[in-house]
Amino acid sequence: MSLDPRAEGAHARLADVKRILAVTGGKGGIGKSSVASVLALASARSGRPTGLLDLDLTSPSTHVLLGYPTAFPEEPFGIDPCDHHGVRCMSIAHFARDHAAPMRGDDTTNALLELLAITNWRELDLLVVDMPPGLGDAVLDLARIVPRAEHLVVTTSSRVVLHSVDRMLQLLGKIGAPVAGVIENMTRASSAASAELAARHDVVYLGALPFDVALEDAAGDPDALCATDFAGELQRCLPALGL
């Protein structure tokens, strides 16, 4: 049986992307999109050609965090991501705007394949992918279609979140998906739980990012985002990620 031509198209579109980092987590509401957005900004500002793909197909938010426009893109020979503060950005929001886009099953797979197959990333040192929460189709589809994508797993110190992240790391290990590391977000007090979880799965613990109330007011303003304590701490994690 032949491969889906869109999968072959996705491989061609990503051929000049040196590294793909999928920011994922077992639960929603843990600041995964903030990590992905600020990570992409920090990478671009350090001089690397960087892209940001929002694969949270039902609730995209990177366009809100970074303030990039969501006008419907032109597509004569594939879609060029919008260039916003040095980051090449692509999201389902370019197509759905602020309307709800409910998807399940094959709809999710088809939308993911379409976005990967039509986006002209060209040469990038890093493509950051903001993944939807949980262990659903998007995680499995990305691992199948783009097996070289590395997963940066976001957690908090919450026992509920840690339990979900434990299952996420189990899944990634079972399917052989590479894990770039675990990072704790929204830290209010010192805790060893996240580091211990990473150690149990033999993956790198990258450190903790503070709960930063300044993030809310900085949303939509890349310069303000980069001036937050959150961004400063994330910047210090880049060497451990090989960035």
C-alpha positions in Angstrom: 0.0 0.0 0.0 1.4 3.4 -1.0 2.1 6.1 1.5 -0.4 9.0 1.8 1.1 11.6 -0.6 0.6 14.3 2.0 3.0 12.5 4.3 5.6 12.5 1.5 4.8 16.1 1.0 5.4 16.8 4.7 8.8 15.1 4.5 9.7 17.3 1.6 8.6 20.5 3.3 10.6 19.6 6.4 13.7 18.5 4.5 15.6 21.7 5.2 14.6 22.0 8.9 17.5 20.9 11.0 15.7 20.2 14.2 12.1 19.8 15.3 11.1 20.3 19.0 7.6 19.3 19.9 6.5 21.0 23.2 4.0 18.6 24.8 2.4 17.7 28.1 -0.1 15.4 29.6 -2.6 18.0 30.7 -4.0 21.3 29.5 -3.5 24.6 31.4 0.2 24.0 32.3 1.7 26.8 30.2 2.8 24.6 27.3 2.0 27.3 24.7 3.9 29.9 26.7 6.9 27.6 26.7 6.7 27.0 23.0 6.1 30.6 22.1 8.9 32.1 24.2 11.3 29.3 23.3 10.7 30.1 19.6 11.3 33.8 20.3 14.5 33.1 22.3 15.9 30.9 19.6 15.2 33.5 16.9 16.7 36.3 18.9 19.9 34.3 19.3 20.2 34.3 15.5 18.8 30.9 14.5 16.2 30.7 11.7 13.2 29.5 13.7 9.7 28.5 13.0 6.6 27.9 15.3 3.8 25.5 14.3 0.7 25.6 16.5 -0.7 22.0 16.3 -3.3 22.6 19.0 -6.0 22.3 16.3 -9.1 23.0 18.5 -7.7 25.7 20.8 -4.7 27.4 19.2 -3.2 30.2 21.2 0.3 31.0 20.0 -1.1 33.8 17.8 -2.6 35.4 21.0 0.6 35.0 23.0 2.8 36.4 20.2 0.3 38.7 18.5 1.0 37.5 15.0 -1.7 38.2 12.3 -4.0 35.4 11.2 -5.1 36.7 7.8 -5.8 33.9 5.4 -2.5 33.0 3.8 -1.8 33.0 0.1 -1.1 29.6 -1.3 -0.1 29.5 -5.0 2.7 26.9 -4.4 2.2 26.1 -0.7 1.7 28.5 2.2 4.5 30.7 3.5 4.4 31.2 7.3 4.0 34.8 8.5 7.3 36.3 9.7 6.7 37.8 13.2 9.6 39.2 15.2 11.9 36.8 13.4 9.7 33.7 14.0 8.0 32.0 11.0 4.5 31.2 12.4 1.8 28.8 11.2 -1.4 27.9 12.9 -4.9 26.5 12.2 -6.0 30.0 13.3 -5.0 31.3 9.8 -7.9 29.2 8.5 -10.4 29.0 11.4 -9.7 32.6 12.7 -11.6 32.9 16.0 -14.3 30.3 15.1 -14.5 27.0 16.9 -13.0 24.1 14.8 -14.1 20.9 16.5 -12.2 17.8 15.3 -11.9 14.2 16.2 -10.3 11.0 14.8 -9.5 11.3 11.1 -10.3 15.0 11.1 -7.3 15.6 13.4 -5.0 13.4 11.4 -6.1 15.1 8.1 -5.7 18.6 9.4 -2.2 17.8 10.8 -1.2 16.2 7.5 -2.5 19.2 5.5 -0.6 21.7 7.6 2.6 19.8 7.4 2.2 19.2 3.6 1.4 22.7 2.6 3.7 24.9 4.7 6.9 26.2 3.1 9.3 26.3 6.1 12.4 26.4 3.9 15.7 26.4 5.8 15.3 26.5 9.6 17.7 25.7 12.4 14.7 24.9 14.7 11.0 24.3 14.3 9.1 24.5 17.6 5.8 22.7 17.5 3.1 23.6 20.1 1.3 20.3 20.7 -2.3 19.8 22.0 -2.5 18.4 25.6 -2.8 14.7 26.3 -2.0 11.4 24.7 -4.3 11.7 21.7 -4.1 11.5 17.9 -1.8 14.5 17.4 1.0 13.0 19.5 0.8 9.6 17.8 0.5 11.1 14.3 3.5 13.4 14.7 5.6 10.5 16.0 4.5 8.5 13.0 4.9 11.1 10.3 7.9 12.9 11.7 9.7 10.4 13.8 12.8 12.6 14.2 10.7 15.2 16.2 12.0 15.5 19.7 9.6 16.0 22.6 10.1 18.6 25.2 7.7 17.6 28.0 6.2 20.3 30.2 5.0 19.5 33.7 4.1 21.3 36.9 4.7 20.2 40.5 1.0 19.2 40.8 0.6 15.5 41.6 -2.2 15.3 39.1 -0.1 16.7 36.3 2.9 14.6 37.3 0.8 11.5 37.0 -0.3 12.5 33.5 3.3 13.3 32.5 4.4 10.0 33.8 2.0 8.3 31.3 3.1 10.7 28.6 6.7 9.6 29.1 5.7 6.0 29.2 3.9 6.4 25.8 6.8 8.3 24.2 9.2 5.5 25.3 6.9 2.8 24.1 6.7 4.3 20.6 10.4 5.2 20.5 9.9 8.9 20.2 13.0 10.9 21.3 12.6 13.1 24.4 14.6 16.2 24.6 13.9 16.7 28.3 11.4 17.5 31.0 10.8 21.1 32.2 8.7 22.2 35.2 6.5 25.2 34.7 4.6 27.6 37.1 6.9 26.8 40.0 6.0 28.5 43.2 8.2 26.5 45.7 11.1 24.2 45.4 10.2 20.5 44.7 12.2 17.5 43.6 9.2 15.7 42.1 9.7 16.7 38.5 13.5 15.9 38.6 12.7 12.5 40.1 10.2 11.8 37.4 12.6 12.6 34.7 15.3 10.4 36.3 12.9 7.5 36.5 12.4 7.7 32.7 16.1 8.3 32.1 15.5 11.7 30.4 17.1 15.1 31.1 15.6 17.4 33.7 16.0 20.9 32.3 15.0 22.9 35.4 12.0 24.9 36.6 10.3 28.1 35.3 8.7 30.5 37.7 5.0 31.2 38.1 5.2 34.7 36.5 2.2 37.0 36.8 3.8 39.3 34.3 3.1 36.8 31.5 -0.6 37.7 31.3 0.0 41.4 30.7 2.9 40.6 28.2 0.7 38.4 26.0 0.6 39.7 22.5 3.8 41.7 22.9 7.0 39.7 22.0 9.3 42.4 23.5 7.4 42.4 26.8 7.4 38.5 26.8 11.1 38.4 26.4 11.5 40.8 29.4 9.7 38.5 31.8 11.4 36.4 34.5 9.8 33.4 32.8 11.7 34.2 29.6 14.9 34.8 31.4 14.8 31.4 33.1 13.8 29.6 29.9 16.7 31.3 28.1 19.0 29.7 30.7 17.6 26.3 29.7 18.6 26.6 26.1 22.2 25.2 26.4 20.8 22.0 28.0 18.6 21.7 24.9 21.6 22.1 22.7 20.5 25.6 21.6 
